[in-house]
Amino acid sequence: MSEQPIVHRAGFTDEFPVVYYDEFTPAKANGPPLVLLHGGAHTAACYLTTADGRPGWAYGLAGRGHRVIVPDWPGSGRSFWQ
């Protein structure tokens, strides 16, 4: 399957706990939506790029037709603890 254009949107949830997320939506979504959760020593940024600067898993999966949501756990990364 060929790669397709992706819309990248970022924001915060409206309810407690407030969580930062990145959302990647392909032009033509044809697969199930995916939520990528990071481990305790990481943030959601680990899915955005590789160590050598290439696009990460979030872009790769979205380019293959999946809507991808990548949140930061409350109190980590770009989410803040309330």
PyMOL Python script that loads the backbone (N, CA, C, O; Angstrom):
from pymol import cmd

cmd.read_pdbstr("""\
ATOM      1  N   MET A   1       0.843  -1.179   0.000  1.00  0.00           N
ATOM      2  CA  MET A   1       0.000   0.000   0.000  1.00  0.00           C
ATOM      3  C   MET A   1       0.888   1.241   0.000  1.00  0.00           C
ATOM      4  O   MET A   1       1.883   1.295   0.722  1.00  0.00           O
ATOM      5  N   SER A   2       0.535   2.214  -0.792  1.00  0.00           N
ATOM      6  CA  SER A   2       1.359   3.421  -0.886  1.00  0.00           C
ATOM      7  C   SER A   2       1.015   4.397   0.238  1.00  0.00           C
ATOM      8  O   SER A   2      -0.086   4.391   0.790  1.00  0.00           O
ATOM      9  N   GLU A   3       1.994   5.227   0.548  1.00  0.00           N
ATOM     10  CA  GLU A   3       1.795   6.249   1.580  1.00  0.00           C
ATOM     11  C   GLU A   3       0.807   7.295   1.071  1.00  0.00           C
ATOM     12  O   GLU A   3       0.703   7.517  -0.136  1.00  0.00           O
ATOM     13  N   GLN A   4       0.088   7.931   1.978  1.00  0.00           N
ATOM     14  CA  GLN A   4      -0.887   8.953   1.614  1.00  0.00           C
ATOM     15  C   GLN A   4      -0.716  10.183   2.498  1.00  0.00           C
ATOM     16  O   GLN A   4      -0.065  10.108   3.540  1.00  0.00           O
ATOM     17  N   PRO A   5      -1.300  11.327   2.090  1.00  0.00           N
ATOM     18  CA  PRO A   5      -1.189  12.546   2.905  1.00  0.00           C
ATOM     19  C   PRO A   5      -1.788  12.344   4.296  1.00  0.00           C
ATOM     20  O   PRO A   5      -2.778  11.632   4.465  1.00  0.00           O
ATOM     21  N   ILE A   6      -1.165  12.986   5.288  1.00  0.00           N
ATOM     22  CA  ILE A   6      -1.576  12.842   6.681  1.00  0.00           C
ATOM     23  C   ILE A   6      -1.834  14.220   7.280  1.00  0.00           C
ATOM     24  O   ILE A   6      -1.058  15.152   7.066  1.00  0.00           O
ATOM     25  N   VAL A   7      -2.929  14.345   8.030  1.00  0.00           N
ATOM     26  CA  VAL A   7      -3.221  15.561   8.782  1.00  0.00           C
ATOM     27  C   VAL A   7      -2.795  15.307  10.224  1.00  0.00           C
ATOM     28  O   VAL A   7      -3.272  14.365  10.858  1.00  0.00           O
ATOM     29  N   HIS A   8      -1.888  16.156  10.749  1.00  0.00           N
ATOM     30  CA  HIS A   8      -1.398  16.035  12.123  1.00  0.00           C
ATOM     31  C   HIS A   8      -2.051  17.124  12.946  1.00  0.00           C
ATOM     32  O   HIS A   8      -1.923  18.310  12.644  1.00  0.00           O
ATOM     33  N   ARG A   9      -2.751  16.711  13.987  1.00  0.00           N
ATOM     34  CA  ARG A   9      -3.423  17.639  14.885  1.00  0.00           C
ATOM     35  C   ARG A   9      -2.963  17.325  16.302  1.00  0.00           C
ATOM     36  O   ARG A   9      -2.763  16.158  16.638  1.00  0.00           O
ATOM     37  N   ALA A  10      -2.793  18.331  17.125  1.00  0.00           N
ATOM     38  CA  ALA A  10      -2.382  18.133  18.512  1.00  0.00           C
ATOM     39  C   ALA A  10      -3.272  18.969  19.418  1.00  0.00           C
ATOM     40  O   ALA A  10      -3.787  20.012  19.014  1.00  0.00           O
ATOM     41  N   GLY A  11      -3.446  18.500  20.647  1.00  0.00           N
ATOM     42  CA  GLY A  11      -4.262  19.265  21.569  1.00  0.00           C
ATOM     43  C   GLY A  11      -4.326  18.616  22.933  1.00  0.00           C
ATOM     44  O   GLY A  11      -3.572  17.692  23.238  1.00  0.00           O
ATOM     45  N   PHE A  12      -5.247  19.118  23.754  1.00  0.00           N
ATOM     46  CA  PHE A  12      -5.467  18.615  25.097  1.00  0.00           C
ATOM     47  C   PHE A  12      -6.906  18.126  25.218  1.00  0.00           C
ATOM     48  O   PHE A  12      -7.806  18.689  24.594  1.00  0.00           O
ATOM     49  N   THR A  13      -7.130  17.087  26.013  1.00  0.00           N
ATOM     50  CA  THR A  13      -8.484  16.632  26.267  1.00  0.00           C
ATOM     51  C   THR A  13      -9.231  17.687  27.068  1.00  0.00           C
ATOM     52  O   THR A  13      -8.610  18.526  27.721  1.00  0.00           O
ATOM     53  N   ASP A  14     -10.553  17.652  27.024  1.00  0.00           N
ATOM     54  CA  ASP A  14     -11.381  18.648  27.698  1.00  0.00           C
ATOM     55  C   ASP A  14     -11.723  18.290  29.136  1.00  0.00           C
ATOM     56  O   ASP A  14     -12.181  19.146  29.893  1.00  0.00           O
ATOM     57  N   GLU A  15     -11.508  17.037  29.522  1.00  0.00           N
ATOM     58  CA  GLU A  15     -11.920  16.592  30.842  1.00  0.00           C
ATOM     59  C   GLU A  15     -10.723  16.167  31.688  1.00  0.00           C
ATOM     60  O   GLU A  15      -9.639  15.897  31.170  1.00  0.00           O
ATOM     61  N   PHE A  16     -10.943  16.114  32.992  1.00  0.00           N
ATOM     62  CA  PHE A  16      -9.903  15.667  33.916  1.00  0.00           C
ATOM     63  C   PHE A  16      -9.698  14.172  33.762  1.00  0.00           C
ATOM     64  O   PHE A  16     -10.690  13.454  33.638  1.00  0.00           O
ATOM     65  N   PRO A  17      -8.496  13.660  33.762  1.00  0.00           N
ATOM     66  CA  PRO A  17      -7.251  14.411  33.772  1.00  0.00           C
ATOM     67  C   PRO A  17      -6.956  14.977  32.391  1.00  0.00           C
ATOM     68  O   PRO A  17      -7.211  14.327  31.377  1.00  0.00           O
ATOM     69  N   VAL A  18      -6.427  16.170  32.357  1.00  0.00           N
ATOM     70  CA  VAL A  18      -6.091  16.810  31.084  1.00  0.00           C
ATOM     71  C   VAL A  18      -4.866  16.111  30.501  1.00  0.00           C
ATOM     72  O   VAL A  18      -3.823  16.020  31.149  1.00  0.00           O
ATOM     73  N   VAL A  19      -5.006  15.621  29.277  1.00  0.00           N
ATOM     74  CA  VAL A  19      -3.952  14.850  28.622  1.00  0.00           C
ATOM     75  C   VAL A  19      -3.649  15.473  27.266  1.00  0.00           C
ATOM     76  O   VAL A  19      -4.557  15.799  26.502  1.00  0.00           O
ATOM     77  N   TYR A  20      -2.371  15.631  26.980  1.00  0.00           N
ATOM     78  CA  TYR A  20      -1.926  16.094  25.665  1.00  0.00           C
ATOM     79  C   TYR A  20      -1.922  14.897  24.717  1.00  0.00           C
ATOM     80  O   TYR A  20      -1.591  13.782  25.119  1.00  0.00           O
ATOM     81  N   TYR A  21      -2.292  15.134  23.455  1.00  0.00           N
ATOM     82  CA  TYR A  21      -2.268  14.060  22.475  1.00  0.00           C
ATOM     83  C   TYR A  21      -1.894  14.595  21.098  1.00  0.00           C
ATOM     84  O   TYR A  21      -2.099  15.770  20.790  1.00  0.00           O
ATOM     85  N   ASP A  22      -1.346  13.717  20.288  1.00  0.00           N
ATOM     86  CA  ASP A  22      -1.145  13.961  18.865  1.00  0.00           C
ATOM     87  C   ASP A  22      -2.086  13.025  18.132  1.00  0.00           C
ATOM     88  O   ASP A  22      -2.256  11.871  18.525  1.00  0.00           O
ATOM     89  N   GLU A  23      -2.692  13.520  17.074  1.00  0.00           N
ATOM     90  CA  GLU A  23      -3.601  12.706  16.264  1.00  0.00           C
ATOM     91  C   GLU A  23      -3.175  12.800  14.802  1.00  0.00           C
ATOM     92  O   GLU A  23      -2.977  13.895  14.276  1.00  0.00           O
ATOM     93  N   PHE A  24      -3.038  11.675  14.165  1.00  0.00           N
ATOM     94  CA  PHE A  24      -2.619  11.591  12.771  1.00  0.00           C
ATOM     95  C   PHE A  24      -3.749  10.945  11.981  1.00  0.00           C
ATOM     96  O   PHE A  24      -4.093   9.786  12.213  1.00  0.00           O
ATOM     97  N   THR A  25      -4.326  11.703  11.041  1.00  0.00           N
ATOM     98  CA  THR A  25      -5.449  11.199  10.266  1.00  0.00           C
ATOM     99  C   THR A  25      -5.070  11.162   8.795  1.00  0.00           C
ATOM    100  O   THR A  25      -4.746  12.198   8.213  1.00  0.00           O
ATOM    101  N   PRO A  26      -5.106   9.971   8.180  1.00  0.00           N
ATOM    102  CA  PRO A  26      -4.780   9.869   6.762  1.00  0.00           C
ATOM    103  C   PRO A  26      -5.910  10.436   5.911  1.00  0.00           C
ATOM    104  O   PRO A  26      -7.054  10.524   6.358  1.00  0.00           O
ATOM    105  N   ALA A  27      -5.578  10.819   4.682  1.00  0.00           N
ATOM    106  CA  ALA A  27      -6.581  11.361   3.766  1.00  0.00           C
ATOM    107  C   ALA A  27      -7.726  10.367   3.568  1.00  0.00           C
ATOM    108  O   ALA A  27      -8.891  10.761   3.520  1.00  0.00           O
ATOM    109  N   LYS A  28      -7.399   9.098   3.455  1.00  0.00           N
ATOM    110  CA  LYS A  28      -8.419   8.053   3.305  1.00  0.00           C
ATOM    111  C   LYS A  28      -8.149   6.964   4.336  1.00  0.00           C
ATOM    112  O   LYS A  28      -7.354   6.053   4.102  1.00  0.00           O
ATOM    113  N   ALA A  29      -8.820   7.069   5.477  1.00  0.00           N
ATOM    114  CA  ALA A  29      -8.642   6.057   6.521  1.00  0.00           C
ATOM    115  C   ALA A  29      -9.322   4.766   6.079  1.00  0.00           C
ATOM    116  O   ALA A  29     -10.511   4.764   5.761  1.00  0.00           O
ATOM    117  N   ASN A  30      -8.568   3.670   6.059  1.00  0.00           N
ATOM    118  CA  ASN A  30      -9.137   2.391   5.641  1.00  0.00           C
ATOM    119  C   ASN A  30      -8.775   1.267   6.604  1.00  0.00           C
ATOM    120  O   ASN A  30      -9.026   0.098   6.310  1.00  0.00           O
ATOM    121  N   GLY A  31      -8.197   1.601   7.733  1.00  0.00           N
ATOM    122  CA  GLY A  31      -7.857   0.602   8.741  1.00  0.00           C
ATOM    123  C   GLY A  31      -8.460   1.005  10.067  1.00  0.00           C
ATOM    124  O   GLY A  31      -8.982   2.112  10.200  1.00  0.00           O
ATOM    125  N   PRO A  32      -8.396   0.122  11.055  1.00  0.00           N
ATOM    126  CA  PRO A  32      -8.937   0.484  12.366  1.00  0.00           C
ATOM    127  C   PRO A  32      -8.097   1.577  13.015  1.00  0.00           C
ATOM    128  O   PRO A  32      -6.896   1.662  12.761  1.00  0.00           O
ATOM    129  N   PRO A  33      -8.715   2.421  13.854  1.00  0.00           N
ATOM    130  CA  PRO A  33      -7.932   3.435  14.570  1.00  0.00           C
ATOM    131  C   PRO A  33      -7.001   2.758  15.570  1.00  0.00           C
ATOM    132  O   PRO A  33      -7.324   1.705  16.121  1.00  0.00           O
ATOM    133  N   LEU A  34      -5.846   3.372  15.797  1.00  0.00           N
ATOM    134  CA  LEU A  34      -4.848   2.822  16.709  1.00  0.00           C
ATOM    135  C   LEU A  34      -4.484   3.854  17.767  1.00  0.00           C
ATOM    136  O   LEU A  34      -4.351   5.038  17.459  1.00  0.00           O
ATOM    137  N   VAL A  35      -4.323   3.415  19.007  1.00  0.00           N
ATOM    138  CA  VAL A  35      -3.840   4.258  20.096  1.00  0.00           C
ATOM    139  C   VAL A  35      -2.497   3.691  20.513  1.00  0.00           C
ATOM    140  O   VAL A  35      -2.414   2.534  20.923  1.00  0.00           O
ATOM    141  N   LEU A  36      -1.439   4.495  20.413  1.00  0.00           N
ATOM    142  CA  LEU A  36      -0.092   4.063  20.781  1.00  0.00           C
ATOM    143  C   LEU A  36       0.237   4.623  22.157  1.00  0.00           C
ATOM    144  O   LEU A  36       0.270   5.839  22.344  1.00  0.00           O
ATOM    145  N   LEU A  37       0.480   3.741  23.121  1.00  0.00           N
ATOM    146  CA  LEU A  37       0.771   4.150  24.490  1.00  0.00           C
ATOM    147  C   LEU A  37       2.240   3.927  24.804  1.00  0.00           C
ATOM    148  O   LEU A  37       2.792   2.868  24.505  1.00  0.00           O
ATOM    149  N   HIS A  38       2.867   4.918  25.402  1.00  0.00           N
ATOM    150  CA  HIS A  38       4.285   4.825  25.742  1.00  0.00           C
ATOM    151  C   HIS A  38       4.471   4.174  27.101  1.00  0.00           C
ATOM    152  O   HIS A  38       3.533   4.081  27.893  1.00  0.00           O
ATOM    153  N   GLY A  39       5.675   3.730  27.359  1.00  0.00           N
ATOM    154  CA  GLY A  39       6.020   3.134  28.644  1.00  0.00           C
ATOM    155  C   GLY A  39       6.354   4.186  29.683  1.00  0.00           C
ATOM    156  O   GLY A  39       6.322   5.384  29.403  1.00  0.00           O
ATOM    157  N   GLY A  40       6.672   3.733  30.879  1.00  0.00           N
ATOM    158  CA  GLY A  40       6.886   4.628  32.001  1.00  0.00           C
ATOM    159  C   GLY A  40       8.080   5.553  31.873  1.00  0.00           C
ATOM    160  O   GLY A  40       8.067   6.646  32.439  1.00  0.00           O
ATOM    161  N   ALA A  41       9.102   5.153  31.152  1.00  0.00           N
ATOM    162  CA  ALA A  41      10.307   5.979  31.033  1.00  0.00           C
ATOM    163  C   ALA A  41      10.338   6.783  29.742  1.00  0.00           C
ATOM    164  O   ALA A  41      11.378   7.340  29.390  1.00  0.00           O
ATOM    165  N   HIS A  42       9.220   6.852  29.035  1.00  0.00           N
ATOM    166  CA  HIS A  42       9.157   7.548  27.749  1.00  0.00           C
ATOM    167  C   HIS A  42       8.032   8.571  27.751  1.00  0.00           C
ATOM    168  O   HIS A  42       7.343   8.761  28.753  1.00  0.00           O
ATOM    169  N   THR A  43       7.862   9.226  26.603  1.00  0.00           N
ATOM    170  CA  THR A  43       6.703  10.075  26.337  1.00  0.00           C
ATOM    171  C   THR A  43       6.173   9.678  24.970  1.00  0.00           C
ATOM    172  O   THR A  43       6.773   8.851  24.284  1.00  0.00           O
ATOM    173  N   ALA A  44       5.060  10.260  24.575  1.00  0.00           N
ATOM    174  CA  ALA A  44       4.492   9.949  23.270  1.00  0.00           C
ATOM    175  C   ALA A  44       5.415  10.357  22.129  1.00  0.00           C
ATOM    176  O   ALA A  44       5.273   9.866  21.009  1.00  0.00           O
ATOM    177  N   ALA A  45       6.352  11.244  22.404  1.00  0.00           N
ATOM    178  CA  ALA A  45       7.289  11.686  21.366  1.00  0.00           C
ATOM    179  C   ALA A  45       8.110  10.531  20.803  1.00  0.00           C
ATOM    180  O   ALA A  45       8.659  10.639  19.707  1.00  0.00           O
ATOM    181  N   CYS A  46       8.199   9.422  21.546  1.00  0.00           N
ATOM    182  CA  CYS A  46       8.980   8.282  21.047  1.00  0.00           C
ATOM    183  C   CYS A  46       8.337   7.661  19.801  1.00  0.00           C
ATOM    184  O   CYS A  46       9.003   6.912  19.086  1.00  0.00           O
ATOM    185  N   TYR A  47       7.064   7.953  19.524  1.00  0.00           N
ATOM    186  CA  TYR A  47       6.397   7.438  18.327  1.00  0.00           C
ATOM    187  C   TYR A  47       6.430   8.424  17.159  1.00  0.00           C
ATOM    188  O   TYR A  47       5.974   8.099  16.063  1.00  0.00           O
ATOM    189  N   LEU A  48       6.964   9.622  17.385  1.00  0.00           N
ATOM    190  CA  LEU A  48       6.940  10.648  16.339  1.00  0.00           C
ATOM    191  C   LEU A  48       8.164  10.601  15.441  1.00  0.00           C
ATOM    192  O   LEU A  48       8.050  10.824  14.235  1.00  0.00           O
ATOM    193  N   THR A  49       9.331  10.317  16.000  1.00  0.00           N
ATOM    194  CA  THR A  49      10.560  10.230  15.203  1.00  0.00           C
ATOM    195  C   THR A  49      11.423   9.077  15.704  1.00  0.00           C
ATOM    196  O   THR A  49      11.265   8.598  16.827  1.00  0.00           O
ATOM    197  N   THR A  50      12.334   8.650  14.846  1.00  0.00           N
ATOM    198  CA  THR A  50      13.300   7.635  15.246  1.00  0.00           C
ATOM    199  C   THR A  50      14.536   8.337  15.805  1.00  0.00           C
ATOM    200  O   THR A  50      14.652   9.559  15.714  1.00  0.00           O
ATOM    201  N   ALA A  51      15.439   7.580  16.372  1.00  0.00           N
ATOM    202  CA  ALA A  51      16.653   8.155  16.953  1.00  0.00           C
ATOM    203  C   ALA A  51      17.507   8.878  15.915  1.00  0.00           C
ATOM    204  O   ALA A  51      18.249   9.801  16.254  1.00  0.00           O
ATOM    205  N   ASP A  52      17.405   8.464  14.654  1.00  0.00           N
ATOM    206  CA  ASP A  52      18.199   9.112  13.610  1.00  0.00           C
ATOM    207  C   ASP A  52      17.401  10.151  12.819  1.00  0.00           C
ATOM    208  O   ASP A  52      17.838  10.590  11.755  1.00  0.00           O
ATOM    209  N   GLY A  53      16.217  10.552  13.341  1.00  0.00           N
ATOM    210  CA  GLY A  53      15.471  11.663  12.758  1.00  0.00           C
ATOM    211  C   GLY A  53      14.438  11.323  11.700  1.00  0.00           C
ATOM    212  O   GLY A  53      13.792  12.221  11.161  1.00  0.00           O
ATOM    213  N   ARG A  54      14.268  10.052  11.393  1.00  0.00           N
ATOM    214  CA  ARG A  54      13.236   9.675  10.411  1.00  0.00           C
ATOM    215  C   ARG A  54      11.854   9.715  11.063  1.00  0.00           C
ATOM    216  O   ARG A  54      11.758   9.667  12.289  1.00  0.00           O
ATOM    217  N   PRO A  55      10.768   9.804  10.259  1.00  0.00           N
ATOM    218  CA  PRO A  55       9.416   9.747  10.832  1.00  0.00           C
ATOM    219  C   PRO A  55       9.217   8.424  11.582  1.00  0.00           C
ATOM    220  O   PRO A  55       9.678   7.371  11.140  1.00  0.00           O
ATOM    221  N   GLY A  56       8.532   8.498  12.709  1.00  0.00           N
ATOM    222  CA  GLY A  56       8.344   7.325  13.553  1.00  0.00           C
ATOM    223  C   GLY A  56       7.099   6.520  13.231  1.00  0.00           C
ATOM    224  O   GLY A  56       6.471   6.702  12.188  1.00  0.00           O
ATOM    225  N   TRP A  57       6.754   5.614  14.160  1.00  0.00           N
ATOM    226  CA  TRP A  57       5.635   4.696  13.980  1.00  0.00           C
ATOM    227  C   TRP A  57       4.320   5.418  13.694  1.00  0.00           C
ATOM    228  O   TRP A  57       3.546   4.952  12.858  1.00  0.00           O
ATOM    229  N   ALA A  58       4.047   6.521  14.351  1.00  0.00           N
ATOM    230  CA  ALA A  58       2.769   7.216  14.162  1.00  0.00           C
ATOM    231  C   ALA A  58       2.576   7.623  12.703  1.00  0.00           C
ATOM    232  O   ALA A  58       1.500   7.429  12.138  1.00  0.00           O
ATOM    233  N   TYR A  59       3.610   8.184  12.099  1.00  0.00           N
ATOM    234  CA  TYR A  59       3.517   8.588  10.695  1.00  0.00           C
ATOM    235  C   TYR A  59       3.424   7.374   9.772  1.00  0.00           C
ATOM    236  O   TYR A  59       2.663   7.381   8.805  1.00  0.00           O
ATOM    237  N   GLY A  60       4.193   6.342  10.070  1.00  0.00           N
ATOM    238  CA  GLY A  60       4.177   5.148   9.237  1.00  0.00           C
ATOM    239  C   GLY A  60       2.823   4.462   9.221  1.00  0.00           C
ATOM    240  O   GLY A  60       2.337   4.066   8.162  1.00  0.00           O
ATOM    241  N   LEU A  61       2.209   4.319  10.392  1.00  0.00           N
ATOM    242  CA  LEU A  61       0.900   3.665  10.475  1.00  0.00           C
ATOM    243  C   LEU A  61      -0.198   4.528   9.864  1.00  0.00           C
ATOM    244  O   LEU A  61      -1.096   4.006   9.204  1.00  0.00           O
ATOM    245  N   ALA A  62      -0.139   5.829  10.074  1.00  0.00           N
ATOM    246  CA  ALA A  62      -1.130   6.725   9.466  1.00  0.00           C
ATOM    247  C   ALA A  62      -0.998   6.725   7.947  1.00  0.00           C
ATOM    248  O   ALA A  62      -2.002   6.777   7.237  1.00  0.00           O
ATOM    249  N   GLY A  63       0.219   6.667   7.452  1.00  0.00           N
ATOM    250  CA  GLY A  63       0.437   6.634   6.013  1.00  0.00           C
ATOM    251  C   GLY A  63      -0.089   5.368   5.363  1.00  0.00           C
ATOM    252  O   GLY A  63      -0.247   5.308   4.143  1.00  0.00           O
ATOM    253  N   ARG A  64      -0.357   4.365   6.168  1.00  0.00           N
ATOM    254  CA  ARG A  64      -0.903   3.110   5.659  1.00  0.00           C
ATOM    255  C   ARG A  64      -2.401   2.981   5.916  1.00  0.00           C
ATOM    256  O   ARG A  64      -2.973   1.903   5.758  1.00  0.00           O
ATOM    257  N   GLY A  65      -3.040   4.097   6.318  1.00  0.00           N
ATOM    258  CA  GLY A  65      -4.494   4.119   6.394  1.00  0.00           C
ATOM    259  C   GLY A  65      -5.112   4.082   7.773  1.00  0.00           C
ATOM    260  O   GLY A  65      -6.336   4.019   7.884  1.00  0.00           O
ATOM    261  N   HIS A  66      -4.313   4.117   8.832  1.00  0.00           N
ATOM    262  CA  HIS A  66      -4.858   4.081  10.188  1.00  0.00           C
ATOM    263  C   HIS A  66      -4.917   5.478  10.784  1.00  0.00           C
ATOM    264  O   HIS A  66      -3.970   6.252  10.645  1.00  0.00           O
ATOM    265  N   ARG A  67      -6.015   5.805  11.444  1.00  0.00           N
ATOM    266  CA  ARG A  67      -6.045   7.009  12.280  1.00  0.00           C
ATOM    267  C   ARG A  67      -5.271   6.642  13.541  1.00  0.00           C
ATOM    268  O   ARG A  67      -5.565   5.629  14.175  1.00  0.00           O
ATOM    269  N   VAL A  68      -4.286   7.454  13.909  1.00  0.00           N
ATOM    270  CA  VAL A  68      -3.395   7.133  15.032  1.00  0.00           C
ATOM    271  C   VAL A  68      -3.495   8.232  16.082  1.00  0.00           C
ATOM    272  O   VAL A  68      -3.383   9.417  15.768  1.00  0.00           O
ATOM    273  N   ILE A  69      -3.706   7.827  17.331  1.00  0.00           N
ATOM    274  CA  ILE A  69      -3.758   8.760  18.448  1.00  0.00           C
ATOM    275  C   ILE A  69      -2.634   8.385  19.408  1.00  0.00           C
ATOM    276  O   ILE A  69      -2.494   7.227  19.802  1.00  0.00           O
ATOM    277  N   VAL A  70      -1.831   9.392  19.778  1.00  0.00           N
ATOM    278  CA  VAL A  70      -0.660   9.155  20.628  1.00  0.00           C
ATOM    279  C   VAL A  70      -0.731  10.118  21.818  1.00  0.00           C
ATOM    280  O   VAL A  70      -0.339  11.278  21.695  1.00  0.00           O
ATOM    281  N   PRO A  71      -1.230   9.642  22.976  1.00  0.00           N
ATOM    282  CA  PRO A  71      -1.320  10.521  24.152  1.00  0.00           C
ATOM    283  C   PRO A  71      -0.083  10.430  25.031  1.00  0.00           C
ATOM    284  O   PRO A  71       0.640   9.434  25.013  1.00  0.00           O
ATOM    285  N   ASP A  72       0.148  11.490  25.803  1.00  0.00           N
ATOM    286  CA  ASP A  72       1.112  11.460  26.899  1.00  0.00           C
ATOM    287  C   ASP A  72       0.326  11.111  28.163  1.00  0.00           C
ATOM    288  O   ASP A  72      -0.758  11.653  28.379  1.00  0.00           O
ATOM    289  N   TRP A  73       0.849  10.224  28.995  1.00  0.00           N
ATOM    290  CA  TRP A  73       0.185   9.894  30.250  1.00  0.00           C
ATOM    291  C   TRP A  73       0.054  11.158  31.102  1.00  0.00           C
ATOM    292  O   TRP A  73       0.890  12.054  30.988  1.00  0.00           O
ATOM    293  N   PRO A  74      -0.973  11.256  31.951  1.00  0.00           N
ATOM    294  CA  PRO A  74      -1.078  12.406  32.852  1.00  0.00           C
ATOM    295  C   PRO A  74       0.196  12.548  33.691  1.00  0.00           C
ATOM    296  O   PRO A  74       0.679  11.573  34.267  1.00  0.00           O
ATOM    297  N   GLY A  75       0.722  13.741  33.753  1.00  0.00           N
ATOM    298  CA  GLY A  75       1.913  14.007  34.532  1.00  0.00           C
ATOM    299  C   GLY A  75       3.221  13.687  33.831  1.00  0.00           C
ATOM    300  O   GLY A  75       4.284  13.794  34.442  1.00  0.00           O
ATOM    301  N   SER A  76       3.170  13.295  32.563  1.00  0.00           N
ATOM    302  CA  SER A  76       4.412  13.028  31.832  1.00  0.00           C
ATOM    303  C   SER A  76       4.389  13.736  30.493  1.00  0.00           C
ATOM    304  O   SER A  76       3.326  14.068  29.968  1.00  0.00           O
ATOM    305  N   GLY A  77       5.561  13.962  29.952  1.00  0.00           N
ATOM    306  CA  GLY A  77       5.658  14.607  28.643  1.00  0.00           C
ATOM    307  C   GLY A  77       4.987  15.955  28.624  1.00  0.00           C
ATOM    308  O   GLY A  77       5.235  16.793  29.491  1.00  0.00           O
ATOM    309  N   ARG A  78       4.142  16.168  27.646  1.00  0.00           N
ATOM    310  CA  ARG A  78       3.464  17.459  27.474  1.00  0.00           C
ATOM    311  C   ARG A  78       2.174  17.554  28.249  1.00  0.00           C
ATOM    312  O   ARG A  78       1.561  18.621  28.283  1.00  0.00           O
ATOM    313  N   SER A  79       1.736  16.466  28.880  1.00  0.00           N
ATOM    314  CA  SER A  79       0.585  16.521  29.799  1.00  0.00           C
ATOM    315  C   SER A  79       1.098  17.062  31.121  1.00  0.00           C
ATOM    316  O   SER A  79       2.287  16.953  31.421  1.00  0.00           O
ATOM    317  N   PHE A  80       0.237  17.626  31.887  1.00  0.00           N
ATOM    318  CA  PHE A  80       0.671  18.170  33.173  1.00  0.00           C
ATOM    319  C   PHE A  80      -0.140  17.547  34.293  1.00  0.00           C
ATOM    320  O   PHE A  80      -1.267  17.098  34.085  1.00  0.00           O
ATOM    321  N   TRP A  81       0.433  17.525  35.458  1.00  0.00           N
ATOM    322  CA  TRP A  81      -0.214  16.927  36.609  1.00  0.00           C
ATOM    323  C   TRP A  81      -1.075  17.963  37.293  1.00  0.00           C
ATOM    324  O   TRP A  81      -0.627  19.079  37.558  1.00  0.00           O
ATOM    325  N   GLN A  82      -2.322  17.592  37.583  1.00  0.00           N
ATOM    326  CA  GLN A  82      -3.237  18.532  38.229  1.00  0.00           C
ATOM    327  C   GLN A  82      -3.552  18.103  39.627  1.00  0.00           C
ATOM    328  O   GLN A  82      -4.310  18.778  40.324  1.00  0.00           O
TER     329      GLN A  82
END
""", "prot")
cmd.dss("prot")
cmd.show_as("cartoon", "prot")
cmd.util.cbc("prot")
cmd.orient("prot")
